[in-house]
Amino acid sequence: MLDPFGGVASTLVGAIKHGRIGIGAEINKKYYRLGEQRLETAVTEMKAVSKMKKADRPTSLDSIL
């Protein structure tokens, strides 16, 4: 999925939560940095979920993100 107006990366975080690949662009450095931080957090949380035993995983990723 392509998000040419990335902002704080809400669309890309949603893509990560649903196992999709996304590409985003943001011209404003402030929003770029905020989005970068949000993406790093989302990836870290997804890695933690994937390491859990299947029975211990939450049924909805929204409950942990």
Secondary structure as UniProt FT lines:
FT   STRAND          2..3
FT   TURN            7..8
FT   HELIX           10..17
FT   TURN            18..19
FT   STRAND          23..24
FT   HELIX           29..51
FT   HELIX           54..56
FT   HELIX           61..63
//
